[in-house]
């Protein structure tokens, strides 16, 4: 790794957790081919799609602890 990378990494790791989280989010978004607005729009459309399916009785809701349990079983 370059000296510049090493310096930035050292400084970033010294930040408080919340600032590291924000920095990580910004770095990840910088790698995406989609803008934050496009991502937000896609999530909103997915929320609306799932809400319609739920209201039509085509899908059921699930308690969060059940979702986590199912995911842990899969992983």
N, CA, C and O of each residue as an XYZ file, in Angstrom:
300
protein
N       0.827     -1.186      0.000
C       0.000      0.000      0.000
C       0.871      1.249      0.000
O       2.000      1.243      0.491
N       0.329      2.297     -0.552
C       1.079      3.547     -0.635
C       1.162      4.212      0.738
O       0.327      3.961      1.607
N       2.166      5.052      0.927
C       2.270      5.790      2.188
C       1.033      6.659      2.449
O       0.606      6.820      3.593
N       0.472      7.210      1.385
C      -0.728      8.033      1.541
C      -1.883      7.187      2.082
O      -2.604      7.615      2.984
N      -2.055      5.979      1.521
C      -3.100      5.079      1.994
C      -2.901      4.750      3.468
O      -3.838      4.822      4.263
N      -1.686      4.394      3.821
C      -1.370      4.043      5.205
C      -1.691      5.193      6.154
O      -2.234      4.981      7.239
N      -1.356      6.400      5.742
C      -1.616      7.574      6.560
C      -3.123      7.813      6.732
O      -3.599      8.071      7.837
N      -3.852      7.722      5.633
C      -5.305      7.933      5.685
C      -5.965      6.849      6.526
O      -6.852      7.131      7.331
N      -5.530      5.612      6.335
C      -6.099      4.497      7.093
C      -5.876      4.686      8.587
O      -6.797      4.506      9.384
N      -4.659      5.049      8.965
C      -4.335      5.253     10.382
C      -5.206      6.357     10.977
O      -5.752      6.212     12.071
N      -5.326      7.446     10.250
C      -6.141      8.559     10.728
C      -7.614      8.161     10.822
O      -8.285      8.489     11.800
N      -8.114      7.457      9.809
C      -9.525      7.051      9.795
C      -9.837      6.101     10.944
O     -10.886      6.221     11.578
N      -8.943      5.163     11.216
C      -9.174      4.210     12.298
C      -9.139      4.870     13.673
O      -9.630      4.302     14.649
N      -8.564      6.058     13.752
C      -8.526      6.800     14.996
C      -9.772      7.635     15.249
O      -9.925      8.216     16.323
N     -10.665      7.697     14.263
C     -11.897      8.469     14.423
C     -12.867      7.762     15.364
O     -12.786      6.546     15.538
N     -13.781      8.515     15.970
C     -14.833      7.878     16.767
C     -15.681      6.953     15.888
O     -15.753      7.136     14.672
N     -16.312      5.971     16.506
C     -17.063      4.969     15.754
C     -18.067      5.588     14.792
O     -18.119      5.180     13.632
N     -18.855      6.546     15.224
C     -19.887      7.134     14.356
C     -19.260      7.780     13.119
O     -19.798      7.661     12.018
N     -18.145      8.451     13.294
C     -17.479      9.076     12.150
C     -16.906      8.021     11.208
O     -16.918      8.210      9.992
N     -16.397      6.900     11.763
C     -15.928      5.805     10.905
C     -17.078      5.215     10.108
O     -16.922      4.887      8.932
N     -18.250      5.078     10.758
C     -19.432      4.569     10.059
C     -19.811      5.475      8.895
O     -20.078      5.000      7.791
N     -19.834      6.770      9.142
C     -20.181      7.725      8.083
C     -19.157      7.700      6.952
O     -19.519      7.761      5.777
N     -17.889      7.609      7.308
C     -16.837      7.552      6.301
C     -16.971      6.272      5.469
O     -16.850      6.307      4.244
N     -17.221      5.151      6.134
C     -17.392      3.887      5.420
C     -18.570      3.968      4.458
O     -18.486      3.502      3.322
N     -19.663      4.561      4.916
C     -20.844      4.719      4.051
C     -20.503      5.551      2.818
O     -20.874      5.191      1.701
N     -19.806      6.651      3.020
C     -19.441      7.517      1.896
C     -18.492      6.801      0.929
O     -18.614      6.947     -0.287
N     -17.556      6.035      1.468
C     -16.632      5.297      0.601
C     -17.364      4.232     -0.209
O     -17.098      4.060     -1.398
N     -18.278      3.523      0.431
C     -19.052      2.500     -0.271
C     -19.905      3.138     -1.362
O     -19.963      2.636     -2.485
N     -20.569      4.249     -1.030
C     -21.383      4.933     -2.036
C     -20.537      5.429     -3.201
O     -21.012      5.480     -4.336
N     -19.287      5.794     -2.928
C     -18.428      6.279     -4.009
C     -18.078      5.166     -4.996
O     -17.677      5.443     -6.126
N     -18.227      3.923     -4.580
C     -17.949      2.778     -5.453
C     -19.171      2.353     -6.252
O     -19.060      1.595     -7.216
N     -20.329      2.840     -5.851
C     -21.574      2.448     -6.504
C     -21.772      3.211     -7.795
O     -21.375      4.369     -7.922
N     -22.393      2.544     -8.748
C     -22.723      3.231     -9.996
C     -24.039      3.991     -9.864
O     -24.462      4.678    -10.793
N     -24.695      3.863     -8.686
C     -25.966      4.537     -8.449
C     -25.780      5.676     -7.458
O     -24.967      5.582     -6.538
N     -26.531      6.744     -7.646
C     -26.484      7.867     -6.716
C     -27.354      7.539     -5.501
O     -28.182      6.629     -5.548
N     -27.162      8.280     -4.429
C     -27.981      8.075     -3.227
C     -29.453      8.286     -3.545
O     -30.312      7.585     -3.010
N     -29.748      9.245     -4.412
C     -31.139      9.498     -4.791
C     -31.741      8.292     -5.507
O     -32.897      7.941     -5.270
N     -30.961      7.660     -6.380
C     -31.439      6.473     -7.096
C     -31.663      5.303     -6.137
O     -32.629      4.553     -6.271
N     -30.767      5.160     -5.178
C     -30.901      4.102     -4.181
C     -32.141      4.339     -3.333
O     -32.920      3.415     -3.095
N     -32.329      5.586     -2.873
C     -33.505      5.918     -2.063
C     -34.792      5.669     -2.842
O     -35.761      5.154     -2.284
N     -34.811      6.024     -4.109
C     -35.988      5.824     -4.951
C     -36.295      4.335     -5.105
O     -37.451      3.919     -5.025
N     -35.257      3.548     -5.325
C     -35.448      2.101     -5.479
C     -35.996      1.486     -4.200
O     -36.874      0.625     -4.257
N     -35.487      1.919     -3.039
C     -35.999      1.405     -1.768
C     -37.455      1.815     -1.575
O     -38.266      1.008     -1.121
N     -37.792      3.038     -1.909
C     -39.176      3.500     -1.769
C     -40.108      2.669     -2.646
O     -41.200      2.297     -2.215
N     -39.685      2.377     -3.867
C     -40.495      1.549     -4.762
C     -40.665      0.138     -4.202
O     -41.741     -0.452     -4.301
N     -39.594     -0.397     -3.613
C     -39.668     -1.743     -3.017
C     -40.599     -1.761     -1.808
O     -41.350     -2.717     -1.614
N     -40.550     -0.713     -1.001
C     -41.450     -0.608      0.151
C     -42.897     -0.582     -0.312
O     -43.749     -1.274      0.246
N     -43.168      0.213     -1.327
C     -44.535      0.298     -1.857
C     -44.989     -1.035     -2.444
O     -46.137     -1.434     -2.251
N     -44.099     -1.730     -3.161
C     -44.429     -3.027     -3.746
C     -44.779     -4.043     -2.660
O     -45.777     -4.755     -2.763
N     -43.944     -4.102     -1.616
C     -44.180     -5.057     -0.536
C     -45.438     -4.712      0.254
O     -46.169     -5.608      0.676
N     -45.695     -3.426      0.455
C     -46.903     -3.007      1.170
C     -48.146     -3.454      0.415
O     -49.092     -3.957      1.021
N     -48.152     -3.275     -0.909
C     -49.297     -3.701     -1.725
C     -49.504     -5.209     -1.630
O     -50.638     -5.672     -1.500
N     -48.423     -5.976     -1.693
C     -48.529     -7.433     -1.578
C     -49.075     -7.838     -0.208
O     -49.906     -8.740     -0.104
N     -48.603     -7.168      0.831
C     -49.080     -7.464      2.188
C     -50.562     -7.140      2.319
O     -51.337     -7.943      2.840
N     -50.950     -5.965      1.848
C     -52.353     -5.550      1.943
C     -53.279     -6.440      1.116
O     -54.457     -6.584      1.443
N     -52.754     -7.032      0.056
C     -53.541     -7.935     -0.786
C     -53.558     -9.358     -0.221
O     -54.199    -10.246     -0.783
N     -52.850     -9.569      0.893
C     -52.828    -10.886      1.512
C     -51.927    -11.885      0.804
O     -52.050    -13.092      1.018
N     -51.030    -11.399     -0.031
C     -50.149    -12.290     -0.799
C     -48.853    -12.624     -0.063
O     -48.179    -13.601     -0.389
N     -48.513    -11.807      0.929
C     -47.363    -12.105      1.784
C     -47.761    -11.817      3.218
O     -48.692    -11.052      3.473
N     -47.047    -12.438      4.162
C     -47.321    -12.227      5.578
C     -46.166    -11.484      6.224
O     -45.032    -11.513      5.745
N     -46.485    -10.824      7.314
C     -45.416    -10.161      8.059
C     -44.737    -11.184      8.958
O     -45.261    -12.273      9.190
N     -43.567    -10.818      9.458
C     -42.795    -11.719     10.286
C     -42.118    -10.908     11.374
O     -41.611     -9.816     11.116
N     -42.109    -11.437     12.589
C     -41.422    -10.767     13.691
C     -39.927    -10.693     13.388
O     -39.357    -11.611     12.799
N     -39.305     -9.601     13.792
C     -37.889     -9.392     13.483
C     -37.032    -10.504     14.062
O     -36.058    -10.912     13.429
N     -37.367    -11.014     15.263
C     -36.547    -12.071     15.849
C     -36.639    -13.358     15.018
O     -35.692    -14.144     14.994
N     -37.767    -13.575     14.340
C     -37.909    -14.734     13.459
C     -37.058    -14.555     12.191
O     -36.445    -15.505     11.705
N     -37.033    -13.352     11.679
C     -36.215    -13.063     10.502
C     -34.743    -13.329     10.829
O     -34.039    -13.988     10.063
N     -34.294    -12.820     11.953
C     -32.899    -12.999     12.367
C     -32.586    -14.476     12.581
O     -31.535    -14.964     12.165
N     -33.511    -15.185     13.235
C     -33.328    -16.621     13.466
C     -33.197    -17.365     12.135
O     -32.316    -18.211     11.982
N     -34.065    -17.053     11.178
C     -34.010    -17.695      9.865
C     -32.697    -17.387      9.140
O     -32.102    -18.267      8.516
N     -32.257    -16.144      9.227
C     -30.996    -15.773      8.576
C     -29.812    -16.493      9.208
O     -28.912    -16.948      8.502
N     -29.810    -16.598     10.523
C     -28.713    -17.299     11.203
C     -28.689    -18.771     10.828
O     -27.623    -19.367     10.681
N     -29.870    -19.350     10.674
C     -29.958    -20.755     10.270
C     -29.372    -20.937      8.876
O     -28.652    -21.902      8.620
N     -29.685    -20.004      7.972
C     -29.189    -20.094      6.598
C     -27.671    -19.920      6.532
O     -26.996    -20.577      5.739
N     -27.145    -19.035      7.369
C     -25.712    -18.747      7.320
C     -24.948    -19.767      8.124
O     -23.722    -19.696      8.206
